[in-house]
Every structure is written in structure tokens, then in C-alpha cells.
């Protein structure tokens, strides 16, 4: 039985990987299902069987990466709260490090970062609602944790600064900065990026 189900899953993964690469290159509106089926070497019936619609395919591209990242963030946050209660930097590391780790994934991590950037840039209300419904709780949990560390910070200022942090993190994940990621030393570069972004974010969040 398990052997018979293997092609079933590999077909789904091929479709997801093809869609992810195409969304990164052409955007959500600019990518057709015909392009996806051509790159994945499947027919349209396979896409309909696994996903039902293009909107569902977009959602599953995000689920494949963000479910694991969200789990890692919340687990690291729980550890930070237990081991360093009231400390801001461990909370920020819990938010930043899993995201930078995702960008290093060999099987499409860089492509997904571009997909994520497009989700911010393109006006797609359905996608934004999906992301809010499924991952908004992660941001709310971090908002509460940061508010506990900085009780003097007004809620509106906190939300502004978290928006800036999310933007800076997406920029760092995409490797758009002046300091390019060196070939062969990506983990060390990502750790340096995390260290610098934690220090930057902590200073910004503490600013009066």
C-alpha cells in the first residue's frame, strides 16, 4: 500500500514546486495553470484532483513552507519565554531565525521568499485573508510577547514597529541588501543577518 501511494505524493510535490517557481517569476495573476502543468509535466486533471482550483494551489504553496516555519517560531518563542522571561532579544530571535532558515532551504527556499514578497506587493485580498486567517495568530502571539517585554510601549507604536520588522526580515530573507550572501557560507551569513537584525529591531522597539 505505501509503495502505491508514493507516485501520488510525488505528483503533488512536483505541482507545488512548479507553481512556487512560476509564482516567484511571474506572480500569481501572471501564472496560468497551463504553465504549471507544463513545468510539472502533468495534465490539468492532476492539478484539479490535488487542489481543485488555482486559489487552492496558491494556498497550498504557502502551507507547505509556512506551517513548518510557524511551528518553529512558536516553539522557539515558548522556549524563550520559559528560559528568559521578560527578555526582548530571545523573543526577536524566535521570530527572525526560523524565517532566515527557511530562505536557506535547498529545495526552493529562495523561490518561496520571492513568492512571499509578492504576497506583500500584489493586491490579492483573497490571499491576504488566507494568510491572516491561518498565520495571523503567530504575529498576535509575538505581539503579546513583545508587549510583555516592553510594557511602556503603546500598542499602536508596537504594531507600526512590527510592520517595519516584518518588512526588514523579508528584505533580509530575499538577500536584496548591500552585503550579498557568499557562496558556500550561507548558514554563517544567515546567522550574522539574524544577529544584526535582532540588534536593530531591539533598538527600534525600545526607542522612546
Secondary structure, DSSP 8 states (H G I E B T S, - for coil): -HHHHHHHHHHHHHHHHHHHHHHHHHTTTT--HHHHHHHHT--HHHHHHHTSSHHHHHHHHHHHHHHHHHHHHHHHHHHHHHHSTT-HHHHHHHHHHHHHHHHT-TTTHHHHHHHHHHHHHS--HHHHHHHHHHHHHHHHHHHHHHHHH-TTS-HHHHHHHHHHHHHHHHHHHTT-SSS---TT-HHHHHHHHHHHHHHHHHHHHH--
